[in-house]
Amino acid sequence: MSWDALLLRLPDDLTSVQEIPASHAPAPLGRRHDVLAAVTRACPEADLSDPSQ
């Protein structure tokens, strides 16, 4: 089984994905290396071996 995750910055006051404005343009999460390191710390079993994804 595999899982996909979507990571993005959202306004703090949202309580539901339905509240995301259509015009919302999320800020970058950071440098790829830093984001992958954070994901690995949060979920060590994550398979990040395919860099194209």
C-alpha positions in Angstrom: 0.0 0.0 0.0 1.2 3.5 -0.6 0.1 6.9 0.6 0.5 10.3 -0.9 0.7 13.4 1.2 0.1 17.0 0.3 2.1 19.6 2.3 1.2 23.3 2.1 1.1 26.4 4.2 -2.5 27.4 5.1 -3.9 30.4 7.1 -4.0 29.6 10.8 -7.7 30.3 11.2 -8.9 27.6 8.8 -10.9 24.8 10.3 -11.8 23.0 7.1 -10.4 22.5 3.6 -13.7 24.0 2.3 -12.6 27.3 3.8 -9.5 27.6 1.6 -10.1 30.6 -0.7 -10.0 29.8 -4.5 -7.4 32.6 -4.7 -5.1 31.2 -2.1 -1.5 30.9 -3.2 0.5 29.1 -0.5 3.9 30.2 0.3 6.8 27.9 -0.5 7.6 25.3 2.3 11.3 25.9 2.0 14.3 24.3 0.3 13.6 20.7 -0.9 16.4 19.3 1.3 14.9 20.9 4.4 11.4 19.8 3.6 12.5 16.2 3.0 14.5 16.2 6.2 11.4 17.4 8.1 9.3 14.7 6.6 11.9 12.0 7.5 11.9 13.3 11.1 8.2 13.2 11.3 7.7 9.9 9.5 10.9 7.9 9.4 9.3 5.0 7.5 8.5 7.4 4.5 10.0 6.2 1.3 11.6 9.3 -0.3 13.7 7.3 -2.7 12.1 8.5 -5.9 13.2 12.1 -6.4 10.8 12.7 -9.3 7.8 12.5 -7.0 
